[in-house]
Amino acid sequence: MKNDSPIQKLTDLENKKIAFVDAGSTSGYLLPMKMLKDAGINPKEIVFAGKHDSVIMMVYQGTVDAGATFYVAPSGSASELAAGGGEIQDARRLVKTQYPDVEQKIRILQLSEGIPNDPIIFREGVPAEMKEKITAAFIDFIHTPEGKVAFDKIFGVTDLKRASDADYEPVRQMIETVGDAVDRMMKKGS
């Protein structure tokens, strides 16, 4: 939200106009809407902007009271980060060319819980031994200096962890809580 907005906490979003990315976006709709529903907050109006940068621009221009986008912690040296500096990596960075003062004009109200993202998956029938070799190679590579740089530049990924189906249970619960989004996604795809 805009830095000069009177909105200071999540409950202040009651009856406000909020921009989201689209109904299929985990970080740009599903998780933020779950946060609002869990807190009993009902927006006055919901706008789907289509892209994360569009949400930021709508907030910046004052078209909406608040918006929901992805967040990635700033990058930089330990001393820069400790001093509250570093280079922003969240959705605000997408509009810095158009709005160089976006960091000063738009603040983050609240972060959601983390979400599992960017999975590496295997098609059915890939032998377990091959899955293990590929997984180990990716994990070993990302822990090298060259691998860290490559994964960050290509995918925006800074670490890999083994996951199981159980790790996605919170996502399934989130979709159940925000059930109307699934209906919208299905209609959109038809």
N, C-alpha and C positions, 0 to 999 in steps of 0.2 A: 504494500500500500504506500501511498505517498507519505513522505516523511512528516509533512505537516498535518496529516489526517488526525482527527480526534480519536480514531479507532486505536485502542491501546492493548486490547486483549481479545481473544477469540469470541467471547460472548458479545462483544461490540459489533459483530457482524450480523446480528439479528436484524432482519428486515433491510438488508443492504443489497446492492447490486454487485454480483460477483462474477468474474470471468474465469472460465475453465478452458482447458485445451480442447478436448472432445470427450465424448462419453466412453471411449475405449482407452483413454490414457490413465495409467495407474498413478503416476505422480501428478498429472494435471487435472484429474477429476476423481477417480475412485477413492484414493486414500484421503484427499482433502474433504470430499463430501462425507466420507465415513466419520471424519473428525467432527464435522459440523453436526451430523445426525447424532453421534454419540453425546455431544454437548447440548442437544435439543435446540439447535440453532436453525432457523428457517430463513433462507435468503428471500428478499423481496423479488429479485429477478436473477435468473441464471443466464449467462451469455456464453456460448461456445465460440471461441476465437479461432480454433483450428490448429494453431501452432503456439509454442511456448513464447516466442518473441512477440507474437500478436497480443498475448495476454499482458506482457510487460508494457507494450506500447499503449494499450488501453488504460492501464493503471497510470502510467506516466502522463497521459493526456487528460486524465480525469473523467474518462468515459464510464468507468466503473469505480466502485469504492475499494475493491480488493480483487486479487487474482491468485490463482494457484498454478505453480510451475515446478519444475524440477530444481533440486538443490544439490550442489557439490561443494564441499568445503574449499576455501581459497587455497591456492598453491603459493609456495614461497619458502624461504628459509625459516628455520625454527625461530630466529630472532624477529623476523618480519611478522610471522603469525602470532607470536607472543605479544607483540605491540599492537595487535589488531589490524595488521596490514596484510600484505600478500595480494595476489591477483585473483579477482573474483572468477569463479568457475560456474556459478549458478546461471539461471536463464537471463539475468540482467546483462551478462557479457554479450549476448546475442544482438543487443541494440546499442552497444557503446559507440559505434560509428555514427549513428543517427543522433544519439543522446549521450554525449560524453560525460554528462553530470548524472547519469542514471544511478550511480552508487549513492550520491548525496540526496537524490530526489525520491528514491524508492527504498523502503526498508522492509525487512522480513519480520512479519508478525510472529509466526510460530512455525517450527519445523515439525513434520510428522515423524512417526517412527520410521525406521529404515525399511526398505523393500528389497526383496531379492530381484536382481535384474540382470540382463545380458547373459542368459544361460548359454552354455555350450551343450548342445544336445546331440544325441546319436539316433539315427534311424533304427527302426526295429530290425533285428537280425544281425547287427554288428556284434561280432564275437566279444565276449567279456574281456578276454586277454588284450584285444586290440583297443577297446575302450580304455582300459587301464593304462596301456602304453601311451596313448595319445593324451590322456588326462595328465599323467605324470610329466610328460614332455612340456605341456603348456604351463603347468605349475612350476616346474624347474626353470623354464625359460623366463617367466615373469619375475622371478627372484634374482635374475642377473641384471646388471646395469643396462645392457643392451635391450633385454626383454622388457624391462620396466618402461623404457623410452618408447619402444615399438608398440607395445599394447596401449600406452597412453595416447600416442599420436594417431594410431589407426582406429582404435575403438573407444578411447577416452576411459579406459579401464586401468586401474592402478593395482589391483590385486585379484587373485582367483582363489576360490575356496570350494572344496567338495560340498555338494549339496545332495539332498535326498528329496523324495516326494513330500516328506513331512515338513520340510522347510517352506513349502508353498501353502501349507494349511492356512496361515494368516491371510494369504491372498484370497483363497477360496472363501474364507469367512467375510472378508471385506466385500467381495462381489455379492455375497448373499445379503449383507447389510445394505448395500447400495444397489439392490436388485433392479431398479429401473434402468440403470446404465446398461445392463446386459440386454434388456429388451431393445434399447436404442441401438446398440451395436448390431444386433441381429437384423433390425429393420434397415439400418444403414447399408449392410452388406447385401441385402436382397436386390 
